């Protein structure tokens, strides 16, 4: 079986603007996000990782690099198939303004019917992340690999492998710098864990102290 660690990037300051970041360039981890990423790296320092793939966005690459710091034989490999949702004309817009559009309710309640103007469909996004995972599984048999990407993509992937309809994928919670674990072999998939944030909680408890083993 191939073991996938589905990891969401750590936090950044753009979320405080109330705008939809999407694939916008120049969004980096903030101080808290750097601390989260370092804690993630320590948490997985002994994990038998064979490859680290990341969405090409700066915030995902920076999170992945903090992980790679503990695995000096590995380099972070950018993977377009796990990139953020292409929000098209919605990218960079204020969420308060988008919430007044009819399409907002479709995105929230019936994402399987949603298409972002000038961007992707939600069904297409789910197919993209699942196709990326399915292509990597036979490429890395019996290996553990990390995929550092974005919340909605991880939720959609987990929904697929749990047999959930896309329209209820938002019931899954994926926090910044969290780890979700998936096993893929020749047949039935296994979801071993979701939204593991024990390392992040250690950072919040005492930012100046190293987590205890």
PASEGU-344585 format. One line per 5 residues: number of its first residue (from 1); their letters; for each residue x, z, y of N, C-alpha, C. Coordinates in nm, 4 decimals, always signed. Layout:
residues N
NUM = a = X,Z,Y,X,Z,Y,X,Z,Y ~ ... $
***
This chain:
residues 213
1 = xxxxx = +0.0823,+0.0000,-0.1210,+0.0000,+0.0000,+0.0000,+0.0855,+0.0000,+0.1257 ~ +0.0341,-0.0582,+0.2303,+0.0971,-0.0518,+0.3618,+0.0299,+0.0595,+0.4406 ~ +0.1103,+0.1453,+0.5006,+0.0579,+0.2537,+0.5840,+0.0707,+0.2133,+0.7307 ~ -0.0422,+0.2092,+0.7992,-0.0448,+0.1771,+0.9420,-0.0684,+0.3042,+1.0219 ~ +0.0177,+0.3301,+1.1174,-0.0066,+0.4344,+1.2162,-0.0576,+0.3652,+1.3416 $
6 = xxxxx = -0.1860,+0.3809,+1.3692,-0.2478,+0.3199,+1.4868,-0.2382,+0.4191,+1.6010 ~ -0.1572,+0.3860,+1.7000,-0.1227,+0.4804,+1.8060,-0.1693,+0.4280,+1.9415 ~ -0.2420,+0.5114,+2.0121,-0.2811,+0.4736,+2.1484,-0.1694,+0.5108,+2.2454 ~ -0.1504,+0.4298,+2.3475,-0.0493,+0.4605,+2.4495,-0.0822,+0.5911,+2.5216 ~ +0.0188,+0.6518,+2.5810,+0.0014,+0.7759,+2.6570,-0.0605,+0.7456,+2.7945 $
11 = xxxxx = -0.0858,+0.8508,+2.8720,-0.1649,+0.8360,+2.9947,-0.0847,+0.7769,+3.1112 ~ -0.1589,+0.7196,+3.2057,-0.1008,+0.6614,+3.3262,-0.1906,+0.6953,+3.4451 ~ -0.1430,+0.6685,+3.5647,-0.2180,+0.7050,+3.6850,-0.3258,+0.6041,+3.7236 ~ -0.3231,+0.4848,+3.6650,-0.4201,+0.3831,+3.7073,-0.5631,+0.4256,+3.6778 ~ -0.5811,+0.5054,+3.5733,-0.7174,+0.5494,+3.5401,-0.7797,+0.6277,+3.6552 $
16 = xxxxx = -0.6963,+0.6907,+3.7387,-0.7471,+0.7690,+3.8508,-0.8047,+0.6811,+3.9618 ~ -0.7754,+0.5518,+3.9574,-0.8271,+0.4614,+4.0602,-0.9728,+0.4249,+4.0355 ~ -1.0217,+0.4508,+3.9141,-1.1594,+0.4148,+3.8819,-1.1784,+0.2658,+3.8616 ~ -1.0690,+0.1952,+3.8313,-1.0759,+0.0514,+3.8096,-1.0382,+0.0172,+3.6661 ~ -1.0786,-0.1015,+3.6231,-1.0533,-0.1477,+3.4869,-0.9179,-0.2171,+3.4820 $
21 = xxxxx = -0.8238,-0.1578,+3.4106,-0.6865,-0.2082,+3.4110,-0.6713,-0.3370,+3.3311 ~ -0.7247,-0.3373,+3.2100,-0.7084,-0.4557,+3.1254,-0.5623,-0.4901,+3.1032 ~ -0.5291,-0.6163,+3.1239,-0.3929,-0.6637,+3.1014,-0.3105,-0.6689,+3.2300 ~ -0.3524,-0.5960,+3.3301,-0.2813,-0.5948,+3.4576,-0.1369,-0.5479,+3.4391 ~ -0.0458,-0.6166,+3.5033,+0.0960,-0.5811,+3.4932,+0.1296,-0.4652,+3.5860 $
26 = xxxxx = +0.2376,-0.3966,+3.5552,+0.2896,-0.2931,+3.6430,+0.2276,-0.1557,+3.6263 ~ +0.1572,-0.1316,+3.5155,+0.0974,+0.0004,+3.4918,+0.1872,+0.0761,+3.3947 ~ +0.2479,+0.1835,+3.4448,+0.3449,+0.2597,+3.3679,+0.2923,+0.3994,+3.3363 ~ +0.3540,+0.4631,+3.2381,+0.3189,+0.6008,+3.2071,+0.3521,+0.6905,+3.3255 ~ +0.2656,+0.7886,+3.3513,+0.2972,+0.8869,+3.4544,+0.3769,+1.0016,+3.3910 $
31 = xxxxx = +0.4024,+1.1066,+3.4681,+0.4848,+1.2174,+3.4184,+0.4239,+1.2811,+3.2927 ~ +0.2933,+1.3012,+3.2955,+0.2255,+1.3571,+3.1782,+0.2349,+1.2621,+3.0599 ~ +0.2195,+1.1321,+3.0873,+0.2277,+1.0335,+2.9815,+0.3655,+1.0283,+2.9170 ~ +0.4699,+1.0403,+2.9984,+0.6060,+1.0433,+2.9448,+0.6237,+1.1638,+2.8524 ~ +0.5699,+1.2787,+2.8939,+0.5779,+1.3993,+2.8104,+0.5014,+1.3799,+2.6795 $
36 = xxxxx = +0.3853,+1.3157,+2.6877,+0.3076,+1.2883,+2.5669,+0.3839,+1.1952,+2.4726 ~ +0.4433,+1.0910,+2.5297,+0.5167,+0.9941,+2.4483,+0.6378,+1.0586,+2.3817 ~ +0.7050,+1.1449,+2.4534,+0.8204,+1.2141,+2.3944,+0.7759,+1.3066,+2.2812 ~ +0.6626,+1.3745,+2.3011,+0.6094,+1.4610,+2.1960,+0.5698,+1.3787,+2.0736 ~ +0.5138,+1.2606,+2.0979,+0.4795,+1.1700,+1.9891,+0.6049,+1.1295,+1.9117 $
41 = xxxxx = +0.7094,+1.0990,+1.9844,+0.8354,+1.0613,+1.9208,+0.8904,+1.1724,+1.8328 ~ +0.8860,+1.2952,+1.8853,+0.9334,+1.4079,+1.8055,+0.8461,+1.4281,+1.6823 ~ +0.7149,+1.4131,+1.7008,+0.6214,+1.4327,+1.5903,+0.6524,+1.3372,+1.4745 ~ +0.6901,+1.2141,+1.5073,+0.7128,+1.1119,+1.4048,+0.8604,+1.0863,+1.3781 ~ +0.9452,+1.1777,+1.4224,+1.0896,+1.1559,+1.4079,+1.1338,+1.1474,+1.2622 $
46 = xxxxx = +1.0637,+1.2168,+1.1740,+1.1006,+1.2139,+1.0320,+1.0158,+1.1168,+0.9509 ~ +0.9253,+1.0474,+1.0149,+0.8394,+0.9519,+0.9437,+0.9225,+0.8326,+0.8964 ~ +0.8960,+0.7818,+0.7766,+0.9757,+0.6704,+0.7225,+0.9323,+0.5343,+0.7786 ~ +0.9392,+0.5211,+0.9096,+0.8951,+0.3979,+0.9744,+0.9900,+0.2820,+0.9432 ~ +0.9308,+0.1659,+0.9179,+1.0089,+0.0452,+0.8927,+1.0004,-0.0536,+1.0085 $
51 = xxxxx = +0.8894,-0.0484,+1.0841,+0.8718,-0.1377,+1.1984,+0.7845,-0.0685,+1.3026 ~ +0.8092,-0.1036,+1.4291,+0.7265,-0.0550,+1.5397,+0.6795,-0.1761,+1.6188 ~ +0.5496,-0.2012,+1.6140,+0.4895,-0.3109,+1.6903,+0.4132,-0.2515,+1.8086 ~ +0.4111,-0.3234,+1.9193,+0.3408,-0.2742,+2.0375,+0.2750,-0.3884,+2.1127 ~ +0.1637,-0.3572,+2.1748,+0.1018,-0.4479,+2.2714,+0.2047,-0.4757,+2.3815 $
56 = xxxxx = +0.2051,-0.5952,+2.4405,+0.3063,-0.6282,+2.5415,+0.2918,-0.5544,+2.6751 ~ +0.1847,-0.4769,+2.6951,+0.1661,-0.4058,+2.8212,+0.2758,-0.3001,+2.8414 ~ +0.3108,-0.2735,+2.9666,+0.4181,-0.1773,+2.9936,+0.3889,-0.0391,+2.9347 ~ +0.2638,+0.0073,+2.9485,+0.2301,+0.1429,+2.9035,+0.2404,+0.1572,+2.7518 ~ +0.2135,+0.0489,+2.6793,+0.2273,+0.0547,+2.5341,+0.3737,+0.0418,+2.4922 $
61 = xxxxx = +0.4474,-0.0441,+2.5589,+0.5886,-0.0610,+2.5272,+0.6662,+0.0670,+2.5558 ~ +0.6332,+0.1342,+2.6661,+0.7022,+0.2592,+2.6992,+0.6716,+0.3677,+2.5969 ~ +0.5472,+0.3741,+2.5519,+0.5113,+0.4712,+2.4483,+0.5862,+0.4398,+2.3189 ~ +0.5914,+0.3125,+2.2846,+0.6608,+0.2711,+2.1625,+0.8106,+0.2984,+2.1707 ~ +0.8681,+0.2813,+2.2882,+1.0120,+0.3069,+2.3047,+1.0457,+0.4542,+2.2849 $
66 = xxxxx = +0.9550,+0.5430,+2.3256,+0.9759,+0.6860,+2.3032,+0.9754,+0.7171,+2.1541 ~ +0.8970,+0.6422,+2.0798,+0.8942,+0.6556,+1.9343,+1.0226,+0.5990,+1.8730 ~ +1.0648,+0.4837,+1.9217,+1.1852,+0.4179,+1.8693,+1.3118,+0.4979,+1.8989 ~ +1.3075,+0.5842,+2.0005,+1.4247,+0.6658,+2.0350,+1.4674,+0.7542,+1.9185 ~ +1.3738,+0.7865,+1.8298,+1.4042,+0.8696,+1.7134,+1.4324,+0.7867,+1.5882 $
71 = xxxxx = +1.4280,+0.6550,+1.6035,+1.4541,+0.5640,+1.4920,+1.5491,+0.4555,+1.5415 ~ +1.6764,+0.4902,+1.5616,+1.7717,+0.3998,+1.6267,+1.7939,+0.2668,+1.5564 ~ +1.7575,+0.2564,+1.4295,+1.7746,+0.1294,+1.3584,+1.6606,+0.0316,+1.3869 ~ +1.5555,+0.0799,+1.4547,+1.4392,-0.0037,+1.4809,+1.4337,-0.0466,+1.6268 ~ +1.3790,-0.1647,+1.6496,+1.3510,-0.2111,+1.7853,+1.2009,-0.2310,+1.7980 $
76 = xxxxx = +1.1500,-0.2165,+1.9186,+1.0068,-0.2360,+1.9431,+0.9787,-0.3853,+1.9453 ~ +0.8819,-0.4287,+1.8662,+0.8449,-0.5698,+1.8564,+0.7109,-0.5922,+1.9269 ~ +0.7116,-0.6690,+2.0349,+0.5877,-0.6994,+2.1064,+0.4990,-0.7883,+2.0196 ~ +0.3703,-0.7575,+2.0168,+0.2761,-0.8307,+1.9314,+0.1512,-0.8633,+2.0134 ~ +0.1330,-0.9911,+2.0455,+0.0198,-1.0330,+2.1281,-0.1144,-1.0064,+2.0607 $
81 = xxxxx = -0.1156,-1.0032,+1.9285,-0.2404,-0.9814,+1.8569,-0.3004,-0.8443,+1.8748 ~ -0.2197,-0.7480,+1.9224,-0.2709,-0.6132,+1.9456,-0.2722,-0.5789,+2.0951 ~ -0.2712,-0.6823,+2.1783,-0.2751,-0.6616,+2.3227,-0.4121,-0.6101,+2.3672 ~ -0.4183,-0.5612,+2.4891,-0.5415,-0.5076,+2.5457,-0.6504,-0.6155,+2.5514 ~ -0.7739,-0.5710,+2.5631,-0.8874,-0.6624,+2.5777,-0.8656,-0.7516,+2.7003 $
86 = xxxxx = -0.8972,-0.8794,+2.6849,-0.8913,-0.9719,+2.7990,-1.0267,-0.9634,+2.8703 ~ -1.0303,-0.8857,+2.9782,-1.1556,-0.8610,+3.0492,-1.1936,-0.9716,+3.1465 ~ -1.1090,-1.0719,+3.1605,-1.1426,-1.1839,+3.2479,-1.1661,-1.1403,+3.3913 ~ -1.2812,-1.1807,+3.4465,-1.3125,-1.1520,+3.5865,-1.3338,-1.0035,+3.6139 ~ -1.3519,-0.9244,+3.5098,-1.3728,-0.7802,+3.5283,-1.2422,-0.7042,+3.5535 $
91 = xxxxx = -1.1314,-0.7625,+3.5170,-1.0038,-0.6925,+3.5311,-0.9777,-0.6561,+3.6772 ~ -0.9394,-0.5309,+3.6991,-0.9080,-0.4837,+3.8333,-1.0278,-0.4443,+3.9171 ~ -1.1483,-0.4665,+3.8653,-1.2699,-0.4312,+3.9394,-1.3015,-0.2821,+3.9257 ~ -1.3690,-0.2275,+4.0264,-1.4101,-0.0873,+4.0230,-1.5178,-0.0688,+3.9161 ~ -1.5011,+0.0326,+3.8335,-1.5988,+0.0583,+3.7276,-1.7352,+0.0905,+3.7878 $
96 = xxxxx = -1.7373,+0.1580,+3.9014,-1.8643,+0.1910,+3.9665,-1.9414,+0.0646,+4.0045 ~ -1.8687,-0.0423,+4.0376,-1.9333,-0.1696,+4.0703,-1.9778,-0.2419,+3.9430 ~ -1.8954,-0.2365,+3.8392,-1.9290,-0.3027,+3.7127,-2.0507,-0.2390,+3.6463 ~ -2.0681,-0.1109,+3.6668,-2.1813,-0.0398,+3.6062,-2.3164,-0.0886,+3.6588 ~ -2.3157,-0.1572,+3.7713,-2.4405,-0.2089,+3.8285,-2.4765,-0.3472,+3.7738 $
101 = xxxxx = -2.3888,-0.4045,+3.6922,-2.4140,-0.5363,+3.6359,-2.4913,-0.5241,+3.5038 ~ -2.5759,-0.6227,+3.4784,-2.6548,-0.6218,+3.3551,-2.5651,-0.6207,+3.2317 ~ -2.4527,-0.6896,+3.2391,-2.3646,-0.6989,+3.1245,-2.3053,-0.5630,+3.0857 ~ -2.2986,-0.4694,+3.1806,-2.2433,-0.3377,+3.1502,-2.3219,-0.2699,+3.0382 ~ -2.4533,-0.2748,+3.0459,-2.5362,-0.2124,+2.9433,-2.5182,-0.2819,+2.8082 $
106 = xxxxx = -2.4980,-0.4120,+2.8110,-2.4743,-0.4847,+2.6865,-2.3426,-0.4381,+2.6240 ~ -2.2397,-0.4261,+2.7069,-2.1092,-0.3809,+2.6579,-2.1198,-0.2424,+2.5950 ~ -2.1977,-0.1542,+2.6573,-2.2082,-0.0172,+2.6100,-2.2987,-0.0039,+2.4879 ~ -2.4087,-0.0776,+2.4850,-2.5099,-0.0578,+2.3801,-2.5061,-0.1637,+2.2700 ~ -2.4705,-0.2887,+2.3048,-2.4696,-0.3982,+2.2073,-2.3409,-0.4795,+2.2212 $
111 = xxxxx = -2.2256,-0.4148,+2.2019,-2.0992,-0.4862,+2.2243,-2.0817,-0.6116,+2.1392 ~ -2.1513,-0.6195,+2.0266,-2.1389,-0.7392,+1.9427,-2.1947,-0.8633,+2.0124 ~ -2.2729,-0.8442,+2.1196,-2.3286,-0.9568,+2.1949,-2.2578,-0.9766,+2.3292 ~ -2.1569,-0.8980,+2.3557,-2.0950,-0.8992,+2.4885,-1.9810,-0.9995,+2.4996 ~ -1.9794,-1.0705,+2.6106,-1.8676,-1.1575,+2.6475,-1.8306,-1.1270,+2.7917 $
116 = xxxxx = -1.7036,-1.0944,+2.8146,-1.6586,-1.0678,+2.9509,-1.6431,-1.2012,+3.0246 ~ -1.6969,-1.2130,+3.1445,-1.6880,-1.3394,+3.2189,-1.5425,-1.3840,+3.2342 ~ -1.5128,-1.4991,+3.1820,-1.3757,-1.5493,+3.1890,-1.2815,-1.4848,+3.0894 ~ -1.3345,-1.4014,+2.9985,-1.2494,-1.3300,+2.9037,-1.2979,-1.3418,+2.7607 ~ -1.2709,-1.2385,+2.6818,-1.3027,-1.2390,+2.5396,-1.4429,-1.1867,+2.5106 $
121 = xxxxx = -1.4900,-1.2155,+2.3909,-1.6073,-1.1465,+2.3385,-1.5579,-1.0208,+2.2674 ~ -1.6442,-0.9210,+2.2576,-1.6070,-0.7997,+2.1858,-1.5894,-0.8312,+2.0361 ~ -1.6722,-0.9198,+1.9827,-1.6558,-0.9604,+1.8433,-1.5200,-1.0256,+1.8228 ~ -1.4795,-1.1037,+1.9215,-1.3492,-1.1691,+1.9125,-1.2342,-1.0710,+1.9164 ~ -1.2491,-0.9661,+1.9969,-1.1445,-0.8640,+2.0053,-1.1303,-0.7930,+1.8713 $
126 = xxxxx = -1.2443,-0.7559,+1.8108,-1.2372,-0.6883,+1.6809,-1.1729,-0.7793,+1.5764 ~ -1.2113,-0.9055,+1.5747,-1.1515,-0.9994,+1.4798,-1.0009,-1.0122,+1.5034 ~ -0.9615,-1.0112,+1.6288,-0.8188,-1.0252,+1.6620,-0.7362,-0.9091,+1.6071 ~ -0.7808,-0.7860,+1.6301,-0.7023,-0.6715,+1.5834,-0.7045,-0.6625,+1.4315 ~ -0.8204,-0.6895,+1.3703,-0.8279,-0.6853,+1.2240,-0.7406,-0.7952,+1.1634 $
131 = xxxxx = -0.7437,-0.9147,+1.2207,-0.6589,-1.0240,+1.1712,-0.5107,-0.9893,+1.1828 ~ -0.4739,-0.9216,+1.2907,-0.3338,-0.8820,+1.3087,-0.2922,-0.7830,+1.2004 ~ -0.3776,-0.6855,+1.1743,-0.3482,-0.5861,+1.0706,-0.3406,-0.6516,+0.9333 ~ -0.4372,-0.7380,+0.9052,-0.4403,-0.8038,+0.7744,-0.3190,-0.8952,+0.7538 ~ -0.2678,-0.9537,+0.8606,-0.1491,-1.0385,+0.8491,-0.0223,-0.9556,+0.8278 $
136 = xxxxx = -0.0199,-0.8351,+0.8846,+0.0982,-0.7497,+0.8721,+0.1050,-0.6798,+0.7362 ~ -0.0108,-0.6524,+0.6756,-0.0124,-0.5781,+0.5495,+0.0709,-0.6454,+0.4395 ~ +0.0494,-0.7748,+0.4094,+0.1317,-0.8374,+0.3049,+0.2762,-0.8612,+0.3482 ~ +0.2988,-0.8600,+0.4759,+0.4348,-0.8782,+0.5275,+0.5177,-0.7523,+0.5076 ~ +0.4504,-0.6357,+0.5001,+0.5212,-0.5075,+0.4880,+0.4635,-0.4240,+0.3733 $
141 = xxxxx = +0.4687,-0.4740,+0.2511,+0.4131,-0.3977,+0.1387,+0.4911,-0.2690,+0.1141 ~ +0.4188,-0.1621,+0.0847,+0.4782,-0.0317,+0.0535,+0.5612,+0.0237,+0.1693 ~ +0.5310,-0.0181,+0.2907,+0.6037,+0.0318,+0.4071,+0.5091,+0.1031,+0.5024 ~ +0.5677,+0.1864,+0.5881,+0.4935,+0.2489,+0.6976,+0.5331,+0.1801,+0.8276 ~ +0.4326,+0.1317,+0.9012,+0.4602,+0.0664,+1.0287,+0.3704,+0.1256,+1.1372 $
146 = xxxxx = +0.4193,+0.1245,+1.2587,+0.3437,+0.1768,+1.3725,+0.2928,+0.0613,+1.4572 ~ +0.1677,+0.0716,+1.4994,+0.1082,-0.0232,+1.5930,+0.0663,+0.0555,+1.7162 ~ +0.1351,+0.0333,+1.8272,+0.1050,+0.1049,+1.9506,+0.0210,+0.0132,+2.0384 ~ -0.1047,+0.0509,+2.0584,-0.1925,-0.0377,+2.1352,-0.2936,+0.0413,+2.2172 ~ -0.4197,+0.0030,+2.2149,-0.5177,+0.0523,+2.3108,-0.6405,+0.1107,+2.2412 $
151 = xxxxx = -0.7102,+0.1983,+2.3126,-0.8190,+0.2756,+2.2532,-0.9260,+0.1890,+2.1883 ~ -0.9800,+0.0918,+2.2631,-1.0896,+0.0123,+2.2077,-1.0459,-0.0673,+2.0855 ~ -0.9232,-0.1176,+2.0849,-0.8763,-0.1929,+1.9686,-0.8668,-0.1031,+1.8460 ~ -0.8171,+0.0182,+1.8649,-0.8065,+0.1109,+1.7520,-0.9457,+0.1495,+1.7026 ~ -1.0385,+0.1756,+1.7959,-1.1754,+0.2091,+1.7570,-1.2385,+0.0951,+1.6770 $
156 = xxxxx = -1.2180,-0.0273,+1.7236,-1.2756,-0.1435,+1.6555,-1.2162,-0.1626,+1.5168 ~ -1.0858,-0.1420,+1.5042,-1.0210,-0.1547,+1.3737,-1.0736,-0.0485,+1.2778 ~ -1.0814,+0.0752,+1.3242,-1.1302,+0.1828,+1.2383,-1.2759,+0.1588,+1.1989 ~ -1.3569,+0.1123,+1.2945,-1.4969,+0.0833,+1.2639,-1.5057,-0.0210,+1.1526 ~ -1.4236,-0.1232,+1.1607,-1.4236,-0.2273,+1.0576,-1.3908,-0.1700,+0.9206 $
161 = xxxxx = -1.2833,-0.0907,+0.9139,-1.2396,-0.0410,+0.7834,-1.3263,+0.0738,+0.7318 ~ -1.4043,+0.1343,+0.8196,-1.5002,+0.2363,+0.7772,-1.6356,+0.1759,+0.7399 ~ -1.6508,+0.0460,+0.7614,-1.7772,-0.0201,+0.7309,-1.8844,+0.0057,+0.8352 ~ -1.8435,+0.0372,+0.9584,-1.9374,+0.0609,+1.0678,-1.9641,-0.0688,+1.1437 ~ -2.0849,-0.0822,+1.1951,-2.1164,-0.1980,+1.2785,-2.0454,-0.1836,+1.4126 $
166 = xxxxx = -2.0054,-0.2965,+1.4684,-1.9363,-0.2961,+1.5974,-2.0186,-0.2278,+1.7055 ~ -2.1510,-0.2364,+1.6981,-2.2358,-0.1784,+1.8032,-2.2260,-0.0266,+1.8124 ~ -2.1678,+0.0391,+1.7124,-2.1545,+0.1854,+1.7187,-2.0076,+0.2284,+1.7220 ~ -1.9167,+0.1354,+1.7523,-1.7748,+0.1703,+1.7479,-1.7360,+0.2751,+1.8510 ~ -1.8138,+0.2858,+1.9617,-1.7791,+0.3830,+2.0649,-1.8072,+0.5266,+2.0225 $
171 = xxxxx = -1.8646,+0.5475,+1.9049,-1.8812,+0.6832,+1.8533,-1.7476,+0.7426,+1.8087 ~ -1.6501,+0.6569,+1.7894,-1.5157,+0.7018,+1.7504,-1.4381,+0.7394,+1.8764 ~ -1.3695,+0.8527,+1.8730,-1.2891,+0.8987,+1.9867,-1.1412,+0.8749,+1.9562 ~ -1.0730,+0.8091,+2.0475,-0.9292,+0.7838,+2.0351,-0.8621,+0.8286,+2.1656 ~ -0.7892,+0.9372,+2.1595,-0.7278,+0.9977,+2.2779,-0.5894,+0.9392,+2.3051 $
176 = xxxxx = -0.5380,+0.9556,+2.4285,-0.4037,+0.9072,+2.4601,-0.2986,+0.9685,+2.3672 ~ -0.2066,+0.8849,+2.3231,-0.0938,+0.9242,+2.2374,-0.1384,+0.9763,+2.1004 ~ -0.2615,+0.9456,+2.0611,-0.3122,+0.9912,+1.9312,-0.2643,+0.9013,+1.8182 ~ -0.2703,+0.9560,+1.6963,-0.2310,+0.8841,+1.5758,-0.3518,+0.8749,+1.4821 ~ -0.3814,+0.7556,+1.4360,-0.4813,+0.7349,+1.3314,-0.4117,+0.6616,+1.2179 $
181 = xxxxx = -0.4426,+0.7001,+1.0945,-0.3675,+0.6496,+0.9797,-0.4565,+0.5703,+0.8854 ~ -0.4077,+0.4521,+0.8502,-0.4814,+0.3589,+0.7656,-0.3921,+0.3122,+0.6512 ~ -0.4457,+0.3119,+0.5277,-0.3761,+0.2562,+0.4124,-0.4455,+0.1273,+0.3704 ~ -0.3666,+0.0213,+0.3538,-0.4202,-0.1055,+0.3055,-0.3406,-0.1520,+0.1845 ~ -0.4130,-0.1726,+0.0737,-0.3518,-0.2278,-0.0460,-0.4196,-0.3579,-0.0820 $
186 = xxxxx = -0.4337,-0.3847,-0.2106,-0.4929,-0.5116,-0.2529,-0.6446,-0.5087,-0.2518 ~ -0.7039,-0.3885,-0.2380,-0.8489,-0.3787,-0.2457,-0.9031,-0.2871,-0.1372 ~ -0.9638,-0.1764,-0.1770,-1.0332,-0.0890,-0.0827,-0.9385,-0.0267,+0.0204 ~ -0.9750,-0.0300,+0.1500,-0.8935,+0.0373,+0.2520,-0.9234,+0.1867,+0.2524 ~ -0.8279,+0.2640,+0.3027,-0.8457,+0.4084,+0.3135,-0.8070,+0.4532,+0.4544 $
191 = xxxxx = -0.8984,+0.5222,+0.5209,-0.8694,+0.5823,+0.6512,-0.8331,+0.7279,+0.6256 ~ -0.7062,+0.7621,+0.6445,-0.6576,+0.8964,+0.6111,-0.6772,+0.9968,+0.7232 ~ -0.6787,+0.9498,+0.8467,-0.6952,+1.0409,+0.9595,-0.7232,+0.9641,+1.0861 ~ -0.7913,+1.0310,+1.1789,-0.8240,+0.9669,+1.3061,-0.7985,+1.0638,+1.4210 ~ -0.7434,+1.0094,+1.5292,-0.7291,+1.0823,+1.6560,-0.6514,+1.2130,+1.6411 $
196 = xxxxx = -0.5418,+1.2078,+1.5688,-0.4551,+1.3254,+1.5535,-0.3782,+1.3458,+1.6852 ~ -0.4038,+1.4575,+1.7504,-0.3401,+1.4849,+1.8801,-0.2702,+1.6214,+1.8801 ~ -0.2303,+1.6712,+1.7645,-0.1658,+1.8031,+1.7573,-0.0433,+1.8102,+1.8469 ~ +0.0358,+1.7045,+1.8520,+0.1567,+1.7015,+1.9339,+0.1231,+1.7027,+2.0825 ~ +0.0138,+1.6375,+2.1210,-0.0284,+1.6352,+2.2612,-0.0769,+1.7733,+2.3038 $
201 = xxxxx = -0.1460,+1.8422,+2.2166,-0.1940,+1.9773,+2.2473,-0.0777,+2.0728,+2.2691 ~ +0.0326,+2.0515,+2.1976,+0.1514,+2.1338,+2.2178,+0.2084,+2.1135,+2.3583 ~ +0.2053,+1.9903,+2.4060,+0.2545,+1.9614,+2.5413,+0.1682,+2.0318,+2.6448 ~ +0.0367,+2.0283,+2.6278,-0.0546,+2.0927,+2.7231,-0.0394,+2.2439,+2.7211 ~ -0.0066,+2.2975,+2.6036,+0.0069,+2.4419,+2.5909,+0.1259,+2.4930,+2.6700 $
206 = xxxxx = +0.2376,+2.4222,+2.6606,+0.3593,+2.4652,+2.7290,+0.4470,+2.3442,+2.7549 ~ +0.4276,+2.2774,+2.8714,+0.5017,+2.1539,+2.8998,+0.6528,+2.1715,+2.8988 ~ +0.7013,+2.2930,+2.9211,+0.8457,+2.3131,+2.9295,+0.9094,+2.3529,+2.8004 ~ +0.8334,+2.3582,+2.6920,+0.8874,+2.4067,+2.5667,+0.8755,+2.3009,+2.4577 ~ +0.9782,+2.2901,+2.3770,+0.9764,+2.1978,+2.2650,+0.8750,+2.2463,+2.1619 $
211 = xxx = +0.7935,+2.1569,+2.1028,+0.7039,+2.1990,+1.9967,+0.7808,+2.2581,+1.8791 ~ +0.7275,+2.3619,+1.8187,+0.7906,+2.4245,+1.7045,+0.7643,+2.3450,+1.5780 ~ +0.8587,+2.3424,+1.4884,+0.8441,+2.2702,+1.3625,+0.7435,+2.3416,+1.2718 $
***
